[in-house]
Amino acid sequence: MYIYFFFIFNRGESLDGHGTYNTIFFLICIAIGQILIIIIYCFTFLYRKVKSITIFLILIFIISSLTIYKLKVQYKIKCKDWEYGLNNTNLNDDKKIYPCNIIIPNHNCYLNFLGPFFDFSKGMTCSTRKKEEKYKLLKASTSKYVNKNTKRIGFPITTHRDNFNLMKQQNSKNLYIEIMNNLVDMDNKEQLEKLGPKERPEIVLDYTKNEYGEIHINITRDEELSKERKKLENGTNPLYENIIFIFLDGISRRHFLRNFPKSSEYIENFLKYDGVFNEKEPSQIYHGFQFLKTHSFREFTLGNTVPMFYGQPYYAKKANSITGDLKKNGFITCGLNGLCDKETFYYDWQLKKGMERNYFEFDHEMFSLNCDPNYYDVDKPHSIVLGESSVFRRCLYGKENVEYLFEYGIKFLEAYNNSRKYLRISIPNGHELSGQASKYVDEPLYNFLIYTFENNLLKNTSLIIASDHGLNIYIIYKLLQSQDQEIEANNPLLFFILPDKAGKTYEEQYKNINLNQQTFITSFDIYHSLKHIIYSKDIPITKKDIEKNGTTFESHKHFLGSSLFNYIDPKERYCSNYIDIHECICKYN
């Protein structure tokens, strides 16, 4: 029967239309079916030969299986400590204070038990792929300057250039084509002179020292830009001079603790009541906050990141990226993305629907490296072998691809050390069906956190780590009715690490944030918090704002959030007060 449905409804290999899911489910069914057939055949054969021994063996097999299940499997799938976060803090379900109590799974928590079995990269290192990668980029290149003899390949600067303008792209494939068309021969002096100093590549693949290629990243401070933004600082007084925003696609609150043990342990240090101080800047004390009841709107990225960075529902006809507010207030901006795309989501989704998004270019950005054909298959962008949906480690030239994002981010922070700045790092490694590829982000993230703190790059800086939803490509977990996966899909992670400002403390704001850690919040609240940092106050969205953006106002469905620096009354927080909550994970008292 399933074979019949497979051939009727099969949608190919792509993740588009869940084709891959159908294929994998079909293969799983075939494998399980073959195993059962072999077992039945063996017992049938034995039964014909020696009936009594066969019955005895069947009973032993059943008893052994039940014993193993009881002692090992059943214990591991219990939802032990699921409700706990970092610092031994658990979900507060005080009925008198919180109407929204997150449902705590009490059975069938398969993510803990089954997860390690789906780690398809166990024992694999990024160095093992070097031979496969050799010259693959050169073969894919359509640049007139790059050929098989090129020893240093530059990835083009993509900011503020018409052929890389996001609003002109109808799909991400166009961006890939432009990257391949504009690869630079770094030893071609004539080409470099034509580009000019501001368009010379910051990311270079170098074959001169290593036959398999090494990536070198170099960022030059733009003095003209710095002076221009410095003028815009006049009359503005943000809560913090710098913002670092780390976005982890597809990672739930609980899955972060599960797959990011080193980063979790490091963040936990900041959750102490007295905070942590930096020896290089003892006047600043850093405090950590974890938000346990963060709730997603939709099960897909777009439904949560448009509210997070644009302040509107994902289907609003008009919306402005918060990057524009940052630039107007003197921030130098940097956007790093693990996709072959400029945004945290594939931008063509909305362009095809005729929606108008005012995307503001970052001053510095890095996504072009992730268009490399060693990482990204332009013909199968949602492949489970390569790219942002791969079930394997995301390796590139001997390193995790996210290591290049963090390296670029550090060099950006150092280049503009004395400037007001915003760094956003978007990591899609959790967007895949195994739920295990993201664990290889833990070490690079941990190293980034250690480096920025120890080198005083967090001075006057708000650090935000957030996600959009939990594991939403689930196949086997859906079949098993895994209760933890169903809840975690709608319970994304959110951490703040904030310093006291030198000579000034934010006692009221810290008190509010501390109280809000147990309140039901959404990505709209994250957007308002970013606004609050920029303007030193929350800027509410009004009925007029909503209608101006082409969305019909409905009073009972437009409670669009508020800053986490303000006190949020938890008694006002209900799923029914929000736009488009896909599946509510609150139980109300």
C-alpha positions as CSV (number, residue, x, y, z in Angstrom):
1,M,0.0,0.0,0.0
2,Y,2.7,2.5,0.9
3,I,4.6,1.6,-2.3
4,Y,1.4,2.6,-4.2
5,F,1.2,6.0,-2.4
6,F,4.9,6.6,-2.8
7,F,4.7,6.4,-6.6
8,I,1.5,8.4,-6.7
9,F,2.7,11.2,-4.4
10,N,6.5,11.1,-4.7
11,R,7.8,14.6,-5.2
12,G,11.5,13.9,-5.9
13,E,14.5,14.5,-3.8
14,S,14.1,18.1,-3.0
15,L,12.9,19.3,0.4
16,D,10.4,21.4,-1.6
17,G,7.0,19.8,-1.2
18,H,8.5,17.3,1.4
19,G,9.8,15.1,-1.4
20,T,12.9,14.0,0.6
21,Y,10.7,13.1,3.6
22,N,8.5,10.8,1.4
23,T,11.6,9.1,0.0
24,I,13.3,8.6,3.4
25,F,10.1,7.3,4.9
26,F,9.7,4.9,2.0
27,L,13.3,3.6,2.4
28,I,12.8,3.2,6.2
29,C,9.6,1.2,5.6
30,I,11.4,-1.0,3.0
31,A,14.3,-1.6,5.4
32,I,12.0,-2.5,8.4
33,G,9.9,-4.7,6.1
34,Q,13.0,-6.6,4.9
35,I,14.2,-7.2,8.4
36,L,10.8,-8.5,9.5
37,I,10.6,-10.8,6.5
38,I,14.0,-12.3,7.3
39,I,13.1,-12.8,11.0
40,I,9.8,-14.4,10.1
41,Y,11.5,-16.6,7.5
42,C,14.1,-17.7,10.0
43,F,11.6,-18.7,12.6
44,T,9.3,-20.4,10.1
45,F,12.3,-22.4,8.8
46,L,13.2,-23.5,12.4
47,Y,9.6,-24.2,13.3
48,R,9.4,-26.7,10.5
49,K,12.6,-28.5,11.6
50,V,12.4,-28.3,15.4
51,K,9.0,-27.1,16.7
52,S,9.7,-27.1,20.5
53,I,13.1,-25.4,20.3
54,T,11.7,-22.7,17.9
55,I,8.9,-21.9,20.4
56,F,11.5,-21.7,23.2
57,L,13.7,-19.3,21.1
58,I,10.7,-17.1,20.2
59,L,9.8,-16.8,23.9
60,I,13.4,-16.0,24.9
61,F,13.5,-13.4,22.1
62,I,10.3,-11.7,23.2
63,I,11.3,-11.7,26.9
64,S,14.8,-10.4,26.1
65,S,13.3,-7.6,23.9
66,L,10.8,-6.6,26.6
67,T,13.5,-6.6,29.3
68,I,15.9,-4.5,27.2
69,Y,13.1,-2.1,26.4
70,K,12.1,-1.8,30.0
71,L,15.6,-1.4,31.4
72,K,17.3,0.7,28.7
73,V,14.9,2.2,26.2
74,Q,11.9,3.1,28.4
75,Y,14.2,4.8,30.9
76,K,15.9,6.9,28.3
77,I,12.7,8.1,26.7
78,K,11.4,9.4,30.0
79,C,11.2,13.2,29.9
80,K,13.6,13.5,32.9
81,D,14.5,17.2,33.7
82,W,12.9,18.4,30.5
83,E,11.4,21.4,32.3
84,Y,14.8,22.6,33.5
85,G,17.0,25.3,31.9
86,L,20.4,26.5,32.7
87,N,21.5,27.2,36.3
88,N,19.1,24.6,37.6
89,T,16.2,26.9,36.8
90,N,12.9,25.3,35.9
91,L,9.7,26.4,34.3
92,N,7.6,28.3,36.8
93,D,4.0,27.1,36.5
94,D,2.6,29.2,39.4
95,K,-1.1,29.4,38.5
96,K,-1.6,32.7,40.3
97,I,1.1,34.5,38.2
98,Y,1.3,32.8,34.9
99,P,-1.8,31.9,32.8
100,C,0.5,30.3,30.2
101,N,2.2,27.2,31.5
102,I,4.3,25.5,28.9
103,I,3.1,21.9,28.5
104,I,5.8,19.6,30.0
105,P,6.1,16.2,28.2
106,N,5.8,13.3,30.6
107,H,6.3,10.4,28.1
108,N,7.8,9.6,24.7
109,C,10.8,11.9,24.8
110,Y,12.6,10.3,21.9
111,L,14.9,13.2,21.0
112,N,17.3,12.3,23.8
113,F,17.2,8.6,23.1
114,L,17.2,8.4,19.3
115,G,19.2,11.5,18.5
116,P,22.7,10.0,18.7
117,F,21.6,7.2,16.2
118,F,21.1,9.9,13.5
119,D,24.5,11.5,13.9
120,F,25.6,10.6,10.3
121,S,28.9,12.5,10.8
122,K,30.2,10.6,13.8
123,G,33.9,10.0,13.4
124,M,34.0,12.3,10.4
125,T,36.4,15.2,10.3
126,C,36.3,18.2,7.9
127,S,39.9,17.4,6.7
128,T,38.6,14.1,5.1
129,R,36.7,16.1,2.4
130,K,39.7,18.0,1.1
131,K,40.3,15.8,-2.0
132,E,36.7,16.1,-3.0
133,E,36.8,19.9,-2.9
134,K,40.0,20.4,-4.9
135,Y,39.2,22.7,-7.9
136,K,35.5,22.1,-7.8
137,L,34.9,25.9,-7.4
138,L,37.2,26.5,-10.5
139,K,35.1,24.1,-12.6
140,A,31.9,25.8,-11.6
141,S,33.2,29.4,-12.2
142,T,31.8,31.4,-15.1
143,S,34.1,34.4,-14.3
144,K,36.1,35.6,-17.3
145,Y,39.0,36.2,-15.0
146,V,39.3,32.8,-13.3
147,N,40.6,29.7,-14.9
148,K,42.2,26.4,-14.0
149,N,45.5,28.1,-13.4
150,T,44.2,30.6,-10.9
151,K,46.0,30.2,-7.6
152,R,44.1,32.8,-5.5
153,I,40.3,33.1,-6.0
154,G,38.5,36.1,-4.4
155,F,34.8,35.9,-3.5
156,P,33.2,39.2,-4.7
157,I,32.1,42.0,-2.4
158,T,28.3,41.9,-2.5
159,T,27.2,45.0,-0.7
160,H,25.9,48.1,-2.5
161,R,26.3,46.6,-6.0
162,D,23.4,46.4,-8.4
163,N,24.0,42.9,-9.6
164,F,23.9,41.7,-5.9
165,N,20.9,43.9,-4.9
166,L,18.6,41.6,-3.0
167,M,15.4,43.4,-4.1
168,K,16.3,42.6,-7.7
169,Q,16.7,38.9,-7.2
170,Q,13.8,36.7,-8.1
171,N,15.4,33.6,-6.6
172,S,18.5,32.6,-4.7
173,K,19.9,31.0,-7.8
174,N,20.5,34.4,-9.3
175,L,22.8,35.3,-6.4
176,Y,24.7,32.1,-7.0
177,I,25.1,32.9,-10.7
178,E,26.3,36.4,-9.8
179,I,28.9,35.0,-7.4
180,M,30.2,32.6,-10.1
181,N,30.3,35.4,-12.7
182,N,32.2,37.7,-10.5
183,L,34.9,35.5,-8.9
184,V,38.2,37.5,-8.8
185,D,41.7,36.4,-9.8
186,M,43.6,38.0,-6.9
187,D,46.9,37.9,-8.9
188,N,45.3,39.8,-11.8
189,K,46.4,43.4,-11.2
190,E,44.3,44.8,-14.0
191,Q,41.1,43.3,-12.5
192,L,41.9,44.5,-9.0
193,E,42.5,48.1,-10.2
194,K,39.1,48.1,-11.9
195,L,37.4,47.0,-8.7
196,G,38.9,49.7,-6.6
197,P,40.0,49.4,-2.9
198,K,36.4,49.1,-1.5
199,E,35.5,46.2,-3.8
200,R,38.5,44.1,-3.4
201,P,37.5,40.7,-1.9
202,E,37.7,40.1,1.8
203,I,37.5,36.3,1.4
204,V,40.1,34.6,-0.6
205,L,40.6,30.9,-1.4
206,D,44.4,30.4,-1.6
207,Y,46.0,27.5,-3.4
208,T,49.6,28.8,-3.2
209,K,50.4,27.2,0.2
210,N,48.1,24.3,0.3
211,E,47.1,22.2,-2.8
212,Y,43.6,21.7,-1.3
213,G,43.0,25.4,-0.6
214,E,42.8,27.6,2.5
215,I,40.3,30.4,3.2
216,H,41.8,33.7,4.2
217,I,39.6,36.5,5.6
218,N,40.8,40.1,5.8
219,I,38.6,43.1,6.7
220,T,39.7,46.7,6.1
221,R,38.1,49.4,8.2
222,D,36.2,51.9,6.0
223,E,37.3,55.2,7.5
224,E,34.9,57.2,5.3
225,L,31.9,55.1,6.5
226,S,33.1,55.4,10.1
227,K,33.1,59.2,9.9
228,E,29.7,59.3,8.3
229,R,28.2,57.1,11.0
230,K,29.9,59.0,13.7
231,K,28.0,62.1,12.7
232,L,24.7,60.2,13.0
233,E,25.5,59.3,16.6
234,N,24.9,62.9,17.6
235,G,21.7,63.3,19.6
236,T,21.2,59.5,20.0
237,N,21.8,57.5,23.1
238,P,21.3,53.8,22.7
239,L,21.1,51.5,25.7
240,Y,24.2,49.8,24.4
241,E,26.8,50.9,21.9
242,N,27.0,47.5,20.2
243,I,24.7,44.6,19.4
244,I,25.8,41.0,18.6
245,F,22.9,38.9,17.5
246,I,23.4,35.1,16.9
247,F,20.5,33.5,15.2
248,L,20.4,29.6,15.3
249,D,17.8,28.2,12.9
250,G,15.7,25.3,14.1
251,I,17.1,24.9,17.6
252,S,14.7,24.7,20.5
253,R,15.4,25.8,24.0
254,R,15.9,22.2,25.2
255,H,17.8,21.1,22.0
256,F,20.3,23.8,22.6
257,L,21.1,22.3,26.0
258,R,21.2,18.9,24.4
259,N,23.4,19.7,21.4
260,F,25.4,22.7,22.6
261,P,26.9,21.5,26.0
262,K,30.0,23.6,25.9
263,S,28.2,26.8,24.9
264,S,25.5,26.1,27.4
265,E,28.0,25.7,30.2
266,Y,29.7,28.9,29.3
267,I,26.4,30.9,29.1
268,E,25.4,29.5,32.5
269,N,28.4,31.4,34.1
270,F,26.6,34.7,33.3
271,L,23.3,33.6,35.0
272,K,24.8,33.9,38.5
273,Y,23.0,36.5,40.6
274,D,26.1,38.7,40.8
275,G,27.0,38.3,37.2
276,V,30.6,38.0,35.7
277,F,33.1,40.8,35.4
278,N,36.0,41.1,32.8
279,E,39.4,41.7,34.2
280,K,40.2,44.0,31.3
281,E,37.1,46.1,32.0
282,P,36.3,45.6,35.8
283,S,33.8,48.5,35.7
284,Q,31.4,46.3,33.7
285,I,29.5,43.4,35.1
286,Y,27.8,41.0,32.7
287,H,24.5,39.4,33.4
288,G,22.9,36.5,31.6
289,F,19.1,35.9,31.1
290,Q,17.3,32.9,29.7
291,F,13.7,33.0,28.5
292,L,12.0,29.7,29.1
293,K,8.6,30.4,27.6
294,T,9.5,31.7,24.2
295,H,6.8,30.7,21.7
296,S,7.1,30.5,17.9
297,F,4.4,31.7,15.6
298,R,4.8,29.3,12.7
299,E,6.7,26.1,12.1
300,F,8.8,27.7,9.4
301,T,11.6,30.3,9.6
302,L,9.9,33.1,7.6
303,G,6.9,33.1,10.1
304,N,9.2,34.0,13.0
305,T,12.1,36.0,11.5
306,V,10.0,38.6,9.7
307,P,8.4,39.6,13.1
308,M,11.9,39.3,14.7
309,F,13.7,41.6,12.2
310,Y,10.9,43.5,10.5
311,G,8.3,43.9,13.3
312,Q,5.4,42.7,11.2
313,P,3.6,39.4,10.5
314,Y,5.3,37.4,7.8
315,Y,2.4,38.0,5.4
316,A,2.3,41.8,5.8
317,K,2.4,43.5,2.4
318,K,5.0,46.0,3.6
319,A,7.7,45.9,6.2
320,N,11.1,47.6,7.0
321,S,14.1,45.8,8.2
322,I,15.5,47.0,11.5
323,T,18.9,47.3,9.8
324,G,17.6,50.7,8.5
325,D,17.0,52.0,12.1
326,L,20.5,50.9,13.1
327,K,22.2,52.6,10.3
328,K,20.2,55.9,10.8
329,N,21.4,55.8,14.4
330,G,25.1,55.5,13.7
331,F,25.6,51.8,13.8
332,I,27.9,50.1,11.3
333,T,26.2,46.9,10.3
334,C,27.5,43.4,9.4
335,G,25.4,40.5,8.3
336,L,26.8,37.0,8.1
337,N,24.7,34.1,6.7
338,G,25.2,30.4,6.4
339,L,22.9,30.3,3.4
340,C,23.6,31.2,-0.2
341,D,21.3,34.2,0.4
342,K,21.5,37.5,2.2
343,E,18.7,37.1,4.6
344,T,17.9,34.6,7.4
345,F,15.4,33.1,5.0
346,Y,15.2,32.6,1.2
347,Y,14.1,36.0,0.1
348,D,12.3,34.9,-3.1
349,W,9.5,33.4,-1.0
350,Q,7.9,36.8,-0.5
351,L,8.9,38.4,-3.8
352,K,6.9,35.8,-5.6
353,K,3.9,36.8,-3.6
354,G,4.3,40.5,-4.6
355,M,5.2,41.5,-1.0
356,E,7.3,44.6,-0.5
357,R,10.1,44.2,2.0
358,N,12.5,47.1,2.6
359,Y,15.7,45.2,3.1
360,F,18.6,47.5,4.0
361,E,22.0,46.3,2.8
362,F,24.5,45.6,5.5
363,D,27.7,47.6,5.4
364,H,29.7,44.4,5.5
365,E,28.3,41.0,4.7
366,M,29.4,37.5,4.1
367,F,27.2,34.9,2.4
368,S,29.1,34.3,-0.9
369,L,31.4,31.6,0.6
370,N,28.3,29.5,1.2
371,C,27.5,29.6,-2.5
372,D,30.6,27.6,-3.1
373,P,29.6,24.4,-5.0
374,N,31.5,22.4,-2.4
375,Y,28.9,23.5,0.1
376,Y,25.8,24.4,-2.1
377,D,24.2,22.5,-4.9
378,V,22.5,25.1,-7.0
379,D,20.3,22.5,-8.8
380,K,19.3,20.9,-5.5
381,P,19.4,23.7,-3.0
382,H,17.6,21.6,-0.3
383,S,19.7,18.5,-0.8
384,I,20.3,16.4,2.3
385,V,23.9,15.9,1.3
386,L,25.0,19.5,0.7
387,G,24.0,22.9,1.9
388,E,21.7,24.3,4.6
389,S,19.6,21.1,4.8
390,S,22.4,18.6,4.9
391,V,22.3,15.9,7.5
392,F,26.1,15.9,7.6
393,R,28.7,18.3,9.1
394,R,28.9,21.5,7.0
395,C,32.6,21.3,6.1
396,L,34.5,23.6,3.7
397,Y,38.2,23.6,3.1
398,G,39.1,21.8,6.2
399,K,36.9,23.7,8.7
400,E,33.2,23.9,9.8
401,N,31.6,26.5,7.5
402,V,30.4,28.4,10.6
403,E,34.1,28.9,11.7
404,Y,34.4,31.3,8.8
405,L,31.3,33.2,9.9
406,F,32.7,33.6,13.5
407,E,36.2,34.5,12.2
408,Y,34.7,37.2,9.9
409,G,32.6,38.4,12.9
410,I,35.6,38.8,15.2
411,K,37.6,40.6,12.5
412,F,34.7,43.0,12.0
413,L,34.4,43.7,15.7
414,E,38.1,44.4,15.9
415,A,38.2,46.5,12.8
416,Y,35.5,48.8,14.2
417,N,36.5,48.5,17.8
418,N,35.8,52.2,18.6
419,S,32.6,52.5,16.5
420,R,29.0,51.8,17.2
421,K,28.2,48.5,15.5
422,Y,25.7,45.7,14.9
423,L,26.8,42.1,14.0
424,R,24.3,39.5,13.1
425,I,25.4,35.9,12.5
426,S,22.7,33.6,11.0
427,I,23.4,29.9,11.3
428,P,21.1,27.4,9.5
429,N,22.8,24.2,10.6
430,G,19.8,23.1,12.7
431,H,17.6,23.2,9.6
432,E,17.7,19.5,8.7
433,L,16.0,16.2,9.5
434,S,18.5,14.4,11.7
435,G,18.6,17.0,14.5
436,Q,22.3,16.2,14.9
437,A,24.2,18.4,12.4
438,S,23.9,21.4,14.7
439,K,26.0,19.8,17.4
440,Y,29.1,20.6,15.3
441,V,28.3,24.3,15.8
442,D,28.9,24.0,19.5
443,E,32.7,24.2,19.6
444,P,33.0,27.1,17.1
445,L,30.2,29.0,19.0
446,Y,31.9,28.4,22.3
447,N,35.3,29.6,20.9
448,F,33.6,32.7,19.6
449,L,32.0,33.5,23.0
450,I,35.3,32.9,24.8
451,Y,37.2,35.1,22.5
452,T,34.8,38.0,22.4
453,F,34.6,38.1,26.2
454,E,38.3,37.6,27.0
455,N,39.4,40.2,24.4
456,N,36.9,42.7,25.8
457,L,34.8,42.8,22.6
458,L,31.6,42.6,24.6
459,K,32.3,46.1,26.2
460,N,29.0,48.1,26.1
461,T,27.6,45.3,24.0
462,S,24.3,43.4,24.2
463,L,24.7,39.8,23.1
464,I,21.5,38.0,22.0
465,I,21.3,34.4,21.0
466,A,17.9,33.4,19.5
467,S,16.2,30.9,17.3
468,D,12.9,30.7,15.3
469,H,11.5,27.3,16.3
470,G,12.6,23.8,17.2
471,L,13.2,20.8,15.0
472,N,10.4,20.9,12.4
473,I,11.7,18.3,9.9
474,Y,10.8,15.3,12.0
475,I,9.8,12.2,10.0
476,I,10.6,9.4,12.6
477,Y,9.6,11.5,15.6
478,K,6.2,12.2,14.1
479,L,5.7,8.5,13.5
480,L,6.6,7.8,17.1
481,Q,4.4,10.6,18.3
482,S,7.4,12.0,20.2
483,Q,5.9,14.4,22.7
484,D,9.0,16.4,23.3
485,Q,9.5,17.1,19.6
486,E,5.9,18.3,19.2
487,I,6.4,20.8,22.1
488,E,10.0,21.8,21.3
489,A,9.0,22.7,17.7
490,N,7.2,25.7,19.2
491,N,9.6,26.5,22.0
492,P,12.7,28.3,20.5
493,L,15.7,29.4,22.6
494,L,16.5,32.9,23.7
495,F,19.4,34.2,25.8
496,F,20.5,37.8,26.6
497,I,24.0,38.6,28.0
498,L,24.1,42.3,29.0
499,P,26.7,44.5,30.7
500,D,26.2,47.3,33.2
501,K,27.1,50.5,31.3
502,A,30.3,52.2,32.6
503,G,29.3,54.7,35.3
504,K,25.6,53.8,34.9
505,T,23.5,50.8,35.8
506,Y,20.1,49.7,34.4
507,E,18.6,48.4,37.6
508,E,15.0,48.9,36.4
509,Q,15.6,47.3,33.1
510,Y,17.5,44.4,34.6
511,K,14.7,43.8,37.1
512,N,12.1,43.7,34.3
513,I,14.2,41.3,32.2
514,N,14.7,39.1,35.2
515,L,10.9,38.9,35.7
516,N,10.2,38.4,32.0
517,Q,12.3,35.2,31.9
518,Q,9.2,33.2,32.9
519,T,6.7,35.1,30.8
520,F,5.3,33.9,27.5
521,I,7.1,35.9,24.8
522,T,7.5,35.9,21.0
523,S,9.8,37.2,18.3
524,F,7.8,40.4,18.2
525,D,9.2,41.1,21.7
526,I,12.7,40.5,20.4
527,Y,12.1,43.1,17.7
528,H,10.8,45.6,20.3
529,S,13.9,44.9,22.5
530,L,16.2,45.7,19.6
531,K,14.3,48.9,19.0
532,H,14.6,49.7,22.7
533,I,18.4,49.2,22.5
534,I,18.6,51.6,19.5
535,Y,16.3,54.4,20.8
536,S,16.6,53.9,24.6
537,K,12.8,53.3,24.7
538,D,10.2,51.0,23.3
539,I,8.3,52.2,20.2
540,P,4.9,50.5,20.1
541,I,3.3,49.4,16.9
542,T,0.0,51.2,16.4
543,K,-3.2,50.4,14.5
544,K,-2.1,53.1,12.0
545,D,1.2,51.3,11.4
546,I,-0.5,48.0,10.8
547,E,-3.0,49.4,8.3
548,K,-0.3,51.4,6.5
549,N,1.5,48.1,5.9
550,G,-1.5,46.7,4.1
551,T,-2.8,44.4,6.9
552,T,-6.4,44.6,8.2
553,F,-6.4,45.5,11.9
554,E,-8.1,43.1,14.2
555,S,-8.0,44.3,17.8
556,H,-8.1,40.9,19.4
557,K,-5.2,39.6,17.3
558,H,-2.8,42.4,17.2
559,F,-1.0,42.4,20.5
560,L,2.3,42.8,18.7
561,G,4.6,42.6,21.6
562,S,6.8,44.9,23.7
563,S,10.4,45.3,24.8
564,L,11.8,42.8,27.3
565,F,13.4,45.8,29.0
566,N,9.9,46.8,30.1
567,Y,7.9,44.8,32.6
568,I,5.4,42.5,30.8
569,D,2.3,41.5,32.7
570,P,2.2,37.7,32.2
571,K,-1.5,37.7,32.8
572,E,-2.0,39.4,29.4
573,R,-0.2,36.7,27.6
574,Y,-2.4,34.3,25.8
575,C,-2.0,32.6,22.4
576,S,-5.3,34.0,21.4
577,N,-3.9,37.6,21.7
578,Y,-1.3,36.9,18.9
579,I,-1.4,36.8,15.2
580,D,-1.1,33.4,13.6
581,I,0.0,31.2,16.5
582,H,0.2,27.9,14.6
583,E,0.0,25.5,17.6
584,C,-0.2,26.7,21.2
585,I,1.9,24.8,23.7
586,C,0.5,26.6,26.7
587,K,-2.0,25.0,29.1
588,Y,-4.1,27.7,30.7
589,N,-5.3,27.6,34.3
